[in-house]
Amino acid sequence: MTLDASLLARAIPEGSMRYFAWLYSPKEKRDIIAALFLLESELRDTANAPHDVAHIRLQWWRDEIGHITKGNAQHPATRVLQARHNGNIDNSLFDSLILTTAQDIAHSTYETDIELNQYLKGGMGTLLKLAAAYLNDAPTPTILATAEGIGAFIRQVETLRDLRTDVHHGRLYLPLHELDQLNIEYEALAAKEWSSAFVEWLKARCHQSLQQYTQLKDSLVKEEALTLRPLLILGALHEKLLSRLRTDPDNFNQRLELSAFDKLWTAWRAARQH
């Protein structure tokens, strides 16, 4: 089973960063990548719906996730995942996606980086962990853990890029303990101008995340990198995005996007490298 053109366009809009992860996936596995990104899109829309609607939709998705293993999935995305379901899939990972969506609906905050990292891994980290499990016949614990790490990094980049937008909508994906140390109040984040101390802290945070991601990539042997190739391409695109944020703090004032050429070039180089 495959997704129709309209659903495919929603899951992986042509030219988007997720499109390149799909493009460089093995042809026989592209339907899985598209289905996972469509599921992500549905859950994101659920989190952004009005509160009452969001909870109704979340319950529907909670039930639908359970249908995958029972063989009676209804949504096109879950029907694809159901058809490709294999013994490598830890069904609790789907539950983690639901839990993370519930956190977004509740506008949960995170006291420490440990709590924040649990959120990052529970959402995009889990999605890419599922991708690795579907892509590989016998994924090793290293492959699954690395996929989770790539996903957590990607979600962190998204939260940093969208910081102003998220704050405007009442969401905050920064550790409260460190903001307290900087004497940064939530209201200050909504201000047009941020303090120089906060901007420098953001730049340092970007730099630290880039270093950690480099270490994650460098820890892979060639065979592991090859099997994670589409995920590493998506990671490379977000790595490029985060580098732009770090070098020019003014980019935090807009929803920074890579140019079409930057995406094409970065994806091609990452594909060649891995």
C-alpha positions in Angstrom: 0.0 0.0 0.0 1.2 3.5 -0.8 0.0 7.0 -0.1 -1.8 9.0 -2.7 -0.3 12.2 -4.2 -2.1 14.6 -1.9 -1.1 12.8 1.3 2.4 12.4 0.0 2.6 16.1 -0.6 1.4 16.7 2.9 3.9 14.3 4.5 6.9 15.4 2.4 6.3 18.7 0.7 8.6 18.8 -2.4 11.8 20.7 -1.6 11.3 20.4 2.2 14.1 18.9 4.3 11.9 15.8 5.0 11.5 15.4 1.3 15.3 14.8 0.9 15.2 12.2 3.6 12.5 10.4 1.6 14.3 10.9 -1.7 17.5 9.3 -0.5 15.7 6.4 1.1 15.7 3.0 -0.6 12.9 3.0 -3.1 11.2 0.0 -1.6 11.2 1.7 1.8 10.0 5.2 0.8 6.4 4.4 1.6 7.4 3.8 5.2 9.3 7.1 5.5 6.4 9.0 4.0 3.9 7.2 6.3 6.0 8.1 9.4 6.2 11.8 8.3 2.5 11.9 7.6 1.8 10.5 11.1 4.1 13.2 12.5 2.2 15.8 10.5 -1.2 14.5 11.8 0.0 14.5 15.4 1.5 18.0 15.1 -1.8 19.3 13.7 -3.5 17.6 16.7 -1.3 19.4 19.1 -2.0 22.8 17.4 -5.8 22.3 17.3 -8.1 24.1 19.7 -7.9 22.5 23.2 -11.1 20.4 23.1 -10.6 19.3 19.5 -7.0 18.4 20.3 -8.0 16.0 23.1 -10.6 14.4 20.9 -8.2 14.0 18.1 -5.5 12.7 20.4 -7.8 10.0 21.8 -8.7 9.0 18.2 -5.0 8.6 17.4 -4.4 6.7 20.7 -6.9 4.2 19.5 -5.7 4.2 16.0 -2.1 3.4 17.1 -3.4 0.3 18.9 -5.1 -0.8 15.6 -1.7 -1.2 13.9 -0.9 -4.4 15.7 -4.5 -5.7 15.6 -4.5 -5.4 11.8 -7.5 -3.0 11.5 -5.8 0.4 11.1 -8.0 3.0 9.3 -5.7 6.0 8.5 -3.6 5.7 5.3 -0.4 6.3 7.3 -1.1 3.7 9.9 -2.3 1.2 7.2 1.1 1.5 5.5 2.9 1.0 8.8 0.6 -1.9 9.6 1.4 -3.6 6.3 5.1 -3.2 6.9 5.1 -4.1 10.6 7.7 -6.6 11.5 9.3 -8.2 14.5 11.8 -5.3 14.9 9.1 -2.8 15.9 8.7 -2.0 19.6 5.0 -1.0 19.8 5.6 1.1 22.9 7.4 3.6 20.6 4.0 4.5 19.1 2.7 5.2 22.6 5.7 7.5 23.1 4.6 9.6 20.1 1.1 10.0 21.7 2.6 11.0 25.0 4.8 13.7 23.5 1.8 15.1 21.6 -0.1 15.2 24.9 2.8 17.2 26.3 2.6 19.7 23.5 -1.2 20.0 24.0 -0.6 20.7 27.7 2.1 23.3 26.9 4.4 21.3 29.3 7.6 23.0 30.4 10.9 21.4 31.4 12.8 22.2 34.5 16.2 20.7 33.4 17.9 19.6 30.2 17.4 16.0 31.3 13.6 16.6 31.2 13.8 18.5 27.9 15.9 15.7 26.3 13.3 13.2 27.3 10.8 15.2 25.4 13.1 15.6 22.4 13.7 11.8 22.3 10.1 10.9 22.9 8.9 12.8 19.8 11.2 13.1 16.8 13.7 10.8 18.4 11.1 8.1 18.6 9.9 8.7 15.1 13.4 8.2 13.7 13.9 5.2 15.9 10.8 3.7 14.3 12.2 4.6 10.9 15.4 2.8 11.7 13.5 -0.3 12.9 11.4 -0.3 9.7 14.4 0.3 7.4 16.6 -2.4 8.8 16.0 -6.2 9.0 18.1 -6.5 12.1 18.8 -3.1 13.6 21.5 -3.1 16.3 21.0 -1.2 19.6 23.6 1.3 18.3 21.6 1.9 15.2 18.4 2.5 17.1 20.1 4.7 19.7 21.7 6.8 17.0 18.5 7.2 15.1 16.9 8.4 18.4 19.8 10.8 18.9 19.5 12.2 15.3 15.8 12.8 15.9 16.3 14.5 19.2 18.9 16.8 17.6 16.5 17.6 14.7 13.7 18.5 17.1 16.0 20.6 19.2 17.0 22.6 16.1 13.3 23.1 15.3 12.5 24.4 18.8 15.5 26.9 18.6 14.5 28.1 15.2 10.8 28.5 16.2 11.5 29.9 19.7 9.8 33.2 19.1 6.7 31.6 17.5 6.4 28.9 20.2 6.6 31.6 22.9 3.9 33.6 21.2 1.7 30.5 21.3 2.5 29.8 25.0 5.1 27.0 24.5 8.6 26.9 25.8 11.3 24.3 25.0 14.1 25.6 27.1 15.3 24.4 30.6 13.7 26.7 33.2 16.5 26.1 35.7 19.0 27.7 33.3 16.7 30.6 32.5 16.4 31.2 36.2 20.1 31.4 36.5 20.1 34.0 33.7 17.3 35.9 35.4 15.2 35.5 32.3 11.5 35.8 32.8 9.0 34.3 30.4 7.7 37.7 29.5 11.2 38.8 28.4 11.2 36.1 25.8 8.2 37.6 24.2 9.9 41.0 24.0 11.0 42.4 20.6 14.6 42.6 21.8 16.3 39.9 23.8 19.1 40.7 26.3 22.6 40.2 25.1 23.2 37.7 27.9 20.3 35.5 26.6 21.5 35.8 23.0 25.0 34.7 24.0 23.5 31.8 26.0 21.5 30.8 22.9 24.6 30.9 20.7 26.5 28.8 23.2 23.6 26.3 23.3 23.6 26.0 19.5 27.4 25.5 19.5 27.1 22.7 22.2 24.3 21.0 20.3 26.4 21.1 17.1 29.4 19.6 18.9 27.3 16.8 20.4 25.8 16.0 17.0 29.2 15.8 15.4 30.3 13.3 18.1 27.2 11.3 17.4 28.0 11.1 13.7 31.7 10.3 14.2 30.8 7.4 16.5 29.3 5.5 13.6 31.1 2.9 11.6 30.6 2.9 7.8 28.0 0.2 7.8 26.0 1.9 10.5 26.1 5.2 8.7 25.0 3.6 5.4 21.9 2.0 7.0 21.0 5.4 8.6 21.7 7.4 5.4 18.3 9.1 4.9 18.2 10.0 8.6 21.7 11.4 8.5 20.8 13.5 5.5 17.9 15.0 7.4 20.3 15.6 10.3 22.8 17.3 8.0 20.1 19.7 6.8 19.2 20.7 10.3 22.9 20.9 11.2 23.3 23.5 8.4 20.2 25.4 9.7 21.6 25.4 13.3 24.9 26.7 12.1 23.1 29.7 10.5 21.3 30.4 13.7 24.5 30.3 15.7 26.5 32.6 13.5 23.7 35.2 13.0 21.5 35.8 16.1 19.2 38.0 13.9 18.0 34.7 12.4 16.1 34.0 15.6 13.8 36.9 14.7 12.4 35.0 11.7 11.5 31.5 10.9 14.8 30.7 9.2 14.7 28.4 6.1 17.5 27.1 4.0 17.4 28.1 0.3 16.5 25.5 -2.3 20.2 25.4 -3.4 21.4 24.9 0.2 19.1 22.0 0.7 20.0 20.3 -2.5 23.7 20.8 -2.0 23.7 19.8 1.7 21.6 16.7 1.0 23.8 15.6 -1.9 27.0 16.1 0.1 25.6 14.1 3.0 24.4 11.4 0.7 27.9 11.1 -0.8 29.5 11.1 2.6 27.4 8.3 3.9 
